[in-house]
Amino acid sequence: MAFGIDKSRTTVIFVTREYMEKVNAGRSTNDYCCMEFHYAMDRHKPVRVIACVIDEDMADKDRWDGEFRFRWCGIPLFVPMHSEVEPTDAEIAELAQRIKDTIAQYQL
């Protein structure tokens, strides 16, 4: 997991309520979601981490709380992808474009 984050130019976090709760449980839980989130935020900073919202109730960023909300430091790169059954072509295209834009903006 760390190797993949280190070698990437951006990270996509697929946001669900369960994922947020795992992050908020703290690093002492040894949960991979929590470790992945913190490592990506430390390595890429929030400007290079894209929030891809899977759970519709998480589309309202005011519902984000705790460490999960705090670490985003303002308005995250946010892509809604919470269609009823599976992502639409438009949602997939938006995520792909956001990834391309982020990589282009933060060339290393």
Contacts in CASP RR format, 6 or more apart in sequence:
PFRMAT RR
TARGET T0000
AUTHOR 0000-0000-0000
METHOD contacts of the structure
MODEL  1
MAFGIDKSRTTVIFVTREYMEKVNAGRSTNDYCCMEFHYAMDRHKPVRVI
ACVIDEDMADKDRWDGEFRFRWCGIPLFVPMHSEVEPTDAEIAELAQRIK
DTIAQYQL
1 32 0 8 1.000
1 35 0 8 1.000
1 36 0 8 1.000
1 39 0 8 1.000
2 39 0 8 1.000
5 11 0 8 1.000
5 36 0 8 1.000
5 39 0 8 1.000
5 40 0 8 1.000
5 43 0 8 1.000
5 44 0 8 1.000
6 43 0 8 1.000
8 44 0 8 1.000
9 48 0 8 1.000
9 102 0 8 1.000
9 103 0 8 1.000
9 106 0 8 1.000
9 107 0 8 1.000
9 108 0 8 1.000
10 44 0 8 1.000
10 48 0 8 1.000
10 49 0 8 1.000
10 50 0 8 1.000
10 99 0 8 1.000
10 102 0 8 1.000
10 103 0 8 1.000
10 106 0 8 1.000
11 40 0 8 1.000
11 43 0 8 1.000
11 44 0 8 1.000
11 48 0 8 1.000
11 49 0 8 1.000
11 50 0 8 1.000
12 49 0 8 1.000
12 50 0 8 1.000
12 52 0 8 1.000
12 95 0 8 1.000
12 99 0 8 1.000
13 19 0 8 1.000
13 37 0 8 1.000
13 40 0 8 1.000
13 49 0 8 1.000
13 50 0 8 1.000
13 51 0 8 1.000
13 52 0 8 1.000
14 52 0 8 1.000
14 54 0 8 1.000
15 51 0 8 1.000
15 52 0 8 1.000
15 53 0 8 1.000
15 54 0 8 1.000
15 55 0 8 1.000
15 58 0 8 1.000
16 54 0 8 1.000
16 55 0 8 1.000
16 58 0 8 1.000
17 55 0 8 1.000
17 57 0 8 1.000
17 58 0 8 1.000
19 33 0 8 1.000
19 37 0 8 1.000
20 58 0 8 1.000
20 64 0 8 1.000
20 65 0 8 1.000
20 68 0 8 1.000
22 29 0 8 1.000
22 31 0 8 1.000
22 33 0 8 1.000
22 34 0 8 1.000
23 33 0 8 1.000
23 34 0 8 1.000
23 37 0 8 1.000
23 38 0 8 1.000
23 67 0 8 1.000
23 68 0 8 1.000
23 71 0 8 1.000
24 65 0 8 1.000
24 66 0 8 1.000
24 67 0 8 1.000
24 68 0 8 1.000
25 31 0 8 1.000
25 34 0 8 1.000
26 34 0 8 1.000
26 67 0 8 1.000
27 34 0 8 1.000
27 35 0 8 1.000
27 38 0 8 1.000
37 68 0 8 1.000
37 71 0 8 1.000
38 71 0 8 1.000
40 49 0 8 1.000
41 49 0 8 1.000
41 71 0 8 1.000
46 71 0 8 1.000
46 72 0 8 1.000
46 73 0 8 1.000
46 74 0 8 1.000
46 76 0 8 1.000
46 77 0 8 1.000
47 77 0 8 1.000
47 102 0 8 1.000
47 106 0 8 1.000
48 102 0 8 1.000
48 106 0 8 1.000
49 76 0 8 1.000
49 77 0 8 1.000
50 76 0 8 1.000
50 77 0 8 1.000
50 78 0 8 1.000
50 79 0 8 1.000
50 95 0 8 1.000
50 98 0 8 1.000
50 99 0 8 1.000
50 102 0 8 1.000
51 72 0 8 1.000
51 76 0 8 1.000
51 77 0 8 1.000
51 78 0 8 1.000
51 79 0 8 1.000
52 79 0 8 1.000
52 81 0 8 1.000
52 95 0 8 1.000
53 59 0 8 1.000
53 78 0 8 1.000
53 79 0 8 1.000
53 80 0 8 1.000
53 81 0 8 1.000
53 82 0 8 1.000
54 81 0 8 1.000
54 82 0 8 1.000
55 82 0 8 1.000
56 82 0 8 1.000
57 63 0 8 1.000
58 64 0 8 1.000
58 82 0 8 1.000
59 80 0 8 1.000
59 82 0 8 1.000
61 69 0 8 1.000
61 75 0 8 1.000
61 76 0 8 1.000
61 78 0 8 1.000
64 72 0 8 1.000
77 98 0 8 1.000
77 102 0 8 1.000
79 91 0 8 1.000
79 94 0 8 1.000
79 95 0 8 1.000
79 98 0 8 1.000
80 91 0 8 1.000
81 87 0 8 1.000
81 91 0 8 1.000
81 92 0 8 1.000
81 94 0 8 1.000
81 95 0 8 1.000
83 91 0 8 1.000
87 95 0 8 1.000
END
